[in-house]
Amino acid sequence: MTMNSDNKTVARALAALGHEARLSVYRLLVRSGYDGLNVGEIGDHLDLPASTLAHHLRALVQTGLIKQEKRGREVFNRPDFEAMDTVMAFLSDECCSGVEAKNNAA
């Protein structure tokens, strides 16, 4: 996700977070910080089966919200904080800038 994200990119990220399990995974990873958690730790915290968790992690990776890093035999997942900041900035970019009335005169 880049700093010049468009509606489509941000919409995909928000859609991924729109699922309760993926939102829980993402929030857990944000709490874990830059170190992240391995798949087993995430599953333990959220009581999710490995196959279900793999599906949700894949969706979050595809949108760029999390990154995966192999360390030995384990795969660690951590949030991409720059991507998170990009989504938040996109949502708040035009905060309170005003909206002009649309002229519907025919």
C-alpha positions in Angstrom: 0.0 0.0 0.0 1.5 3.3 -1.0 1.0 6.8 0.5 -1.0 7.7 -2.7 -3.6 5.0 -2.1 -6.8 5.2 -4.1 -10.3 4.4 -3.1 -10.0 0.8 -4.5 -6.9 0.0 -2.5 -8.2 1.3 0.7 -11.6 -0.3 0.1 -9.9 -3.7 -0.2 -8.1 -3.2 3.1 -11.2 -2.1 4.9 -13.2 -5.0 3.4 -10.6 -7.4 4.8 -11.0 -5.8 8.2 -14.8 -6.0 7.8 -14.7 -9.7 8.8 -14.9 -10.2 12.6 -12.1 -12.9 12.7 -9.7 -10.9 10.5 -10.3 -7.7 12.6 -9.5 -9.7 15.7 -6.3 -11.1 14.1 -5.3 -7.6 13.0 -5.9 -6.0 16.3 -4.0 -8.8 18.1 -1.0 -8.2 15.7 -1.1 -4.5 16.3 -0.9 -5.1 20.0 2.0 -7.5 19.4 4.0 -4.6 17.8 6.9 -5.0 15.4 7.9 -8.5 16.7 4.6 -10.0 15.6 3.3 -13.5 16.4 3.7 -16.8 14.8 0.6 -18.7 13.5 0.4 -20.9 16.5 0.4 -18.0 19.0 -2.3 -16.2 17.0 -4.4 -19.4 17.0 -4.0 -19.8 20.7 -5.0 -16.3 21.5 -8.0 -16.3 19.3 -9.0 -19.9 19.5 -9.0 -20.3 15.7 -8.2 -23.5 13.9 -5.0 -23.4 11.8 -6.8 -23.8 8.4 -9.3 -21.0 9.2 -6.5 -18.8 10.5 -4.4 -19.4 7.3 -7.4 -18.2 5.2 -7.7 -15.0 7.2 -4.0 -14.3 7.3 -3.8 -14.8 3.5 -6.6 -12.1 3.0 -4.7 -9.7 5.3 -1.4 -10.3 3.5 -3.0 -9.8 0.1 -4.3 -6.4 1.1 -0.9 -5.4 2.4 -2.0 -4.9 6.0 0.3 -7.5 7.4 3.7 -8.9 6.5 4.9 -12.4 7.0 8.5 -13.3 7.7 9.9 -16.8 7.9 12.2 -17.3 10.9 13.6 -20.8 10.9 10.6 -23.1 10.6 8.1 -20.6 11.9 6.2 -17.9 10.0 5.8 -14.7 11.9 3.1 -12.2 11.1 3.3 -8.5 11.9 1.3 -5.5 10.9 2.6 -3.2 8.3 2.2 0.0 10.3 2.9 2.2 7.3 -0.1 0.6 5.5 -2.2 1.1 8.6 -1.1 4.7 8.7 -2.0 5.1 5.0 -5.5 3.8 5.5 -6.1 6.1 8.5 -4.7 9.1 6.7 -6.9 8.3 3.7 -10.0 8.2 5.9 -9.1 11.4 7.7 -7.4 13.4 4.9 -10.3 15.7 4.2 -11.7 15.9 7.7 -13.8 19.0 8.3 -12.8 20.5 4.9 -16.5 21.2 4.1 -18.8 20.1 1.4 -20.4 22.6 -1.0 -24.1 22.2 -1.9 -24.5 20.5 -5.2 -26.4 22.7 -7.7 -29.2 20.6 -9.1 -30.8 23.4 -11.2 -32.3 22.0 -14.4 
